[in-house]
Amino acid sequence: MNSLERIVAAIKLEKPDRVPVTTLSIVRSLRVAGFPTEECLYNPEKMVEGKLAGAERFEDDAVVAGTDLFVEAECLGSKVKVYEHTPVVVDYFIKDKSDIKKLKMPNPKNDGRMPYVCKEIELLKKKLDNTKIIVPVTGGPFTTASQLYGPEQLLIATFEDPEWVHKLLRICTDVSLAYWEELIKAGSHAIVALEPFSSNTILSPEQYAEFTAPYLKEIFEFSWSKGVVGVNHTCADTSLIWDQMASVGALALQLDHPISMKECKEKVGKKICISGNVHPIDYMLYGTPEAVYWKCRDVIEEAGNGSGFILGSGCDLNPRTPEVNILAMVQAAKDTVYNDDLSVSFIRESYPRPAGNA
């Protein structure tokens, strides 16, 4: 079974040969080739070289296209700069609500970084020849809106002027639909909608139902109508909205470190694939390989049985994440096998248990 087949089996809740793994070593992969992020953002050939170098070194089952969730907001006018290898928004386009009238629909074939991400996917498709899943990351509509107006201002507006927020979300969703169409044409197997500003720490379940879910549902249903899997990723605590997250048309949930994978598996894991959720900082950045390996085994035991599970980091890896820790995560997945009843077994212990970890 190759990497693409393995992940497809997990997404379809069928039997993979072993636990699939997506390390989310997105920008981290570029460092394998020695490329600074800023040199790759508008150079898809160099971006692909870096991503493939990371995929070969780490033996990841997925190759993530793009680098961040700000492409849509940047195309709509927000300013982005690269800090410590990672693009971030440094100036929001909307200073006053009346600025919404100044927003212009971008052309994904020509504007901003959209065509460069699409070209990256085209090149990856040719190089990988359907051996690994190609999955670009994008900003979800609510998150894109937050990067146009500012997260705090947008949250206040959900209370004071919800009608205006819905107008902004309509624009952001239309941008997502246009961008996703080109990502699909380029050859994506799946697309991730990143919604870090829709977690329980920011939105109530009622707000999620009003401002996030309907717009995500629209883009996920569009992607699936084209035969492309939608992946729903929301950072931080999402325990109050798992049912909603699993009901908006995505075929997989990508989950961050604060939640219990065991509880999530019990609640929604029989109807949707879940992925995660090793702490990207405490374990992946600062932990030892032994600690990473055994933490991964714990997560596999919590969520691996019954298929429908992909091991991974809770969020994208810091560019300085030690290579040995990424390899330890991948090894934990490689040390598993799925049985005919879809239970998962460990076939070896590749790392010793850390002292004090019985």
C-alpha positions in Angstrom: 0.0 0.0 0.0 1.5 3.4 -0.9 1.0 6.6 1.1 -2.0 7.8 -0.9 -3.8 4.5 -0.7 -3.1 4.3 3.0 -4.6 7.7 3.7 -7.6 7.1 1.4 -8.3 3.9 3.3 -8.3 5.8 6.6 -10.5 8.5 5.3 -13.0 5.9 3.9 -12.9 4.2 7.4 -11.5 1.1 5.7 -8.4 -1.0 6.5 -5.0 0.5 5.9 -1.9 -1.6 6.2 -0.7 0.5 9.1 -1.5 3.9 10.7 -1.0 6.7 8.3 1.0 9.8 9.4 1.0 13.4 8.4 3.7 15.3 10.3 2.6 18.8 9.1 6.3 19.6 8.5 5.2 22.3 6.0 7.8 25.1 6.3 10.0 22.7 8.2 10.4 20.6 5.0 11.9 23.6 3.2 14.8 23.6 5.7 15.8 20.1 4.6 16.7 21.6 1.3 18.2 24.7 2.9 15.6 27.1 1.5 14.3 30.1 3.4 10.6 30.4 3.1 10.6 33.8 1.5 12.6 32.4 -1.4 9.9 29.8 -2.1 6.7 31.7 -1.8 6.8 33.0 -5.4 9.0 30.2 -6.8 6.9 27.0 -7.1 9.9 25.0 -8.5 12.0 25.7 -5.4 8.9 25.2 -3.2 8.4 21.7 -4.7 12.1 20.9 -4.4 11.9 21.7 -0.7 8.6 19.9 -0.1 9.9 16.7 -1.8 13.2 16.9 0.1 11.1 16.9 3.3 8.9 14.1 2.1 11.8 11.9 1.3 13.7 12.6 4.5 10.7 12.2 6.8 8.7 9.5 4.8 5.5 11.4 5.4 2.4 10.0 3.9 1.2 13.5 2.8 2.8 16.5 1.0 1.2 19.7 2.1 1.1 22.4 -0.6 1.3 26.1 0.3 2.6 27.3 3.6 -0.1 29.2 5.5 -3.7 30.3 5.8 -3.2 34.0 4.7 -3.2 33.6 0.9 -6.9 34.6 0.6 -6.7 37.6 2.9 -3.5 38.7 1.2 -5.2 38.6 -2.2 -8.0 40.7 -0.7 -5.6 43.4 0.5 -4.1 42.5 3.9 -0.4 42.8 4.1 1.7 39.7 4.8 5.4 39.5 5.8 7.6 36.5 6.7 8.8 36.3 10.3 11.0 33.4 11.4 10.3 31.5 8.2 6.5 31.8 8.6 4.1 34.2 6.7 1.9 36.4 9.0 -0.5 39.2 8.5 1.0 42.5 9.6 -1.7 45.0 8.4 -5.5 44.3 8.1 -7.1 45.7 5.0 -10.4 46.7 6.6 -9.9 49.6 8.9 -13.5 50.7 8.9 -16.6 48.6 8.1 -17.2 50.8 5.0 -14.0 49.4 3.6 -15.9 46.2 2.7 -17.0 48.1 -0.4 -13.3 48.3 -1.5 -12.8 44.5 -1.6 -12.3 43.2 -5.1 -12.8 39.5 -6.1 -9.3 38.2 -6.9 -8.5 36.0 -9.9 -6.9 32.8 -8.6 -5.1 32.4 -11.9 -3.3 35.7 -11.7 -3.5 37.3 -8.3 -1.3 37.1 -5.2 0.2 33.7 -4.3 -2.8 31.7 -5.5 -1.3 30.9 -9.0 2.0 29.9 -7.3 0.3 27.4 -5.0 -1.6 26.0 -7.9 1.6 25.6 -9.9 3.2 23.9 -6.9 0.4 21.4 -6.9 0.7 20.7 -10.7 4.5 20.1 -10.3 3.9 17.8 -7.2 1.3 15.8 -9.1 3.8 15.1 -11.9 6.7 14.3 -9.5 4.7 12.1 -7.1 2.5 10.3 -9.6 -0.2 9.5 -7.1 2.1 7.9 -4.5 1.4 10.5 -1.8 -1.6 12.6 -1.0 -1.3 16.2 -2.1 -3.2 18.5 0.2 -3.0 22.3 0.1 -3.8 24.4 3.2 -6.2 27.3 2.9 -7.9 29.8 5.2 -11.5 29.1 6.1 -14.0 31.9 5.5 -14.2 33.0 9.1 -10.5 33.0 9.5 -10.0 34.9 6.3 -12.5 37.5 7.5 -10.5 37.8 10.8 -7.4 38.4 8.8 -9.1 41.2 6.9 -10.6 43.0 9.9 -8.7 41.7 12.9 -9.8 38.8 15.1 -10.9 41.0 18.0 -12.8 43.5 15.8 -14.5 40.6 14.0 -15.6 38.9 17.2 -17.1 42.2 18.5 -18.9 42.6 15.2 -20.5 39.2 15.6 -22.4 40.8 18.5 -22.8 44.4 17.3 -23.4 44.0 13.6 -23.9 40.3 12.6 -25.4 41.3 9.3 -22.2 43.0 8.3 -20.2 40.0 9.3 -22.3 37.8 7.1 -21.7 40.1 4.2 -18.0 39.8 4.8 -18.2 36.0 5.1 -20.1 35.8 1.8 -17.2 37.6 0.1 -14.6 35.4 1.8 -16.6 32.2 0.9 -16.8 33.3 -2.7 -13.0 33.8 -2.8 -12.6 30.3 -1.2 -14.8 28.7 -3.8 -12.9 30.3 -6.7 -9.5 29.4 -5.2 -10.6 25.8 -4.4 -11.8 25.3 -7.9 -8.3 26.1 -9.2 -6.6 24.0 -6.5 -8.8 21.1 -7.6 -8.0 21.7 -11.3 -4.3 21.7 -10.4 -4.5 18.2 -9.0 -5.2 18.3 -5.2 -6.4 15.1 -3.6 -7.7 16.9 -0.6 -7.9 20.5 0.7 -7.6 21.7 4.3 -9.8 24.6 5.5 -7.9 26.1 8.5 -10.2 27.8 11.0 -8.0 28.7 14.0 -10.3 31.6 14.9 -13.4 29.4 15.2 -12.4 27.3 18.3 -14.3 27.1 21.5 -11.8 29.6 23.0 -13.1 32.3 20.6 -16.6 31.3 19.4 -19.4 29.7 21.3 -21.1 26.7 19.7 -24.0 28.9 18.8 -21.6 31.4 17.1 -19.9 28.5 15.3 -23.3 27.4 14.0 -24.1 30.9 12.7 -20.8 32.2 11.4 -18.6 29.3 10.6 -20.5 26.1 9.8 -22.7 27.2 6.9 -19.8 28.7 5.0 -17.5 25.7 5.6 -20.4 23.5 4.5 -20.6 25.3 1.2 -16.9 24.9 0.3 -16.7 21.3 1.5 -19.8 20.3 -0.5 -18.3 22.0 -3.5 -15.0 20.1 -3.2 -16.7 16.8 -2.7 -18.9 17.4 -5.8 -15.5 17.5 -7.6 -14.3 14.3 -5.9 -11.8 16.1 -3.7 -11.8 15.5 0.1 -12.3 18.4 2.4 -10.4 18.5 5.7 -11.7 20.6 8.6 -9.0 21.9 10.9 -9.7 24.1 13.9 -6.9 24.9 16.4 -7.2 24.8 20.2 -10.2 23.3 22.1 -13.0 22.1 19.8 -14.7 19.7 22.2 -18.0 21.5 22.2 -18.3 21.6 18.4 -17.1 18.1 17.3 -20.6 17.2 16.1 -20.9 20.4 14.1 -17.4 20.0 12.6 -18.2 16.5 11.5 -21.5 17.6 9.9 -20.3 20.3 7.5 -19.3 18.1 4.6 -15.6 17.4 5.4 -14.4 13.8 5.3 -11.7 14.3 8.0 -11.1 16.4 11.1 -7.6 17.6 12.0 -7.5 18.1 15.7 -5.2 20.2 17.9 -3.4 19.1 21.1 -5.8 20.4 23.9 -8.5 17.8 23.2 -8.8 14.2 24.1 -8.5 12.0 20.9 -10.1 9.2 22.9 -13.2 11.3 23.6 -13.4 12.6 20.0 -13.1 9.1 18.6 -15.9 7.9 20.8 -18.1 10.9 19.9 -17.6 11.2 16.1 -14.9 8.7 15.1 -17.3 6.1 13.7 -18.6 8.5 11.0 -15.5 10.6 10.2 -11.7 10.2 10.0 -9.8 12.1 12.7 -6.2 13.2 12.6 -3.8 14.5 15.3 -2.9 15.5 17.9 0.7 15.4 19.3 1.6 18.8 20.9 3.8 20.6 18.3 5.7 22.5 20.9 5.9 20.5 24.1 6.7 17.2 22.3 7.7 17.9 18.7 9.8 21.0 19.3 11.2 20.5 22.8 10.7 16.8 23.6 13.1 13.9 23.1 12.6 11.4 20.3 11.7 8.8 22.9 9.0 11.1 24.4 7.6 11.8 21.0 7.6 8.1 20.0 5.7 7.0 23.1 3.3 10.0 23.0 2.5 9.0 19.5 1.8 5.4 20.6 -0.5 6.8 23.3 -2.5 8.7 20.7 -2.6 5.7 18.4 -4.0 3.6 21.3 -6.6 6.3 22.0 -7.9 6.8 18.4 -6.4 4.2 16.1 -8.7 1.3 16.6 -11.5 1.0 14.0 -9.5 2.8 11.3 -10.5 6.4 10.5 -7.4 7.7 12.1 -4.3 9.6 10.9 -1.4 10.2 13.3 -0.1 13.8 13.2 0.9 16.9 15.0 -1.8 19.0 16.5 -0.8 21.9 14.2 2.0 22.7 11.7 5.5 22.2 13.0 7.8 24.9 14.1 10.6 25.4 11.5 13.2 24.5 14.2 11.6 21.2 15.1 14.4 18.6 15.4 14.6 16.1 12.6 14.9 13.2 15.1 11.6 14.1 16.6 9.8 14.0 13.3 11.4 10.7 12.4 10.2 9.3 15.8 6.6 10.3 15.0 6.8 8.5 11.6 8.4 5.5 13.2 5.6 5.2 15.7 3.2 4.9 12.7 5.5 2.4 10.9 5.5 0.2 14.0 1.8 -0.6 13.6 -0.3 -3.0 11.7 -4.1 -3.1 11.1 -5.8 -6.4 11.8 -8.9 -7.7 9.9 -11.2 -6.5 12.6 -9.7 -3.0 12.2 -8.0 -3.1 15.5 -4.4 -1.7 15.5 -1.4 -3.7 16.9 2.2 -2.6 17.5 4.8 -4.9 15.9 7.9 -3.5 17.6 9.2 -0.9 20.1 11.7 1.2 18.2 12.6 3.5 21.1 13.0 2.8 24.8 10.4 4.2 27.2 11.5 7.5 28.7 12.5 7.2 32.4 9.5 7.4 34.6 7.1 6.5 31.8 5.8 3.1 32.8 
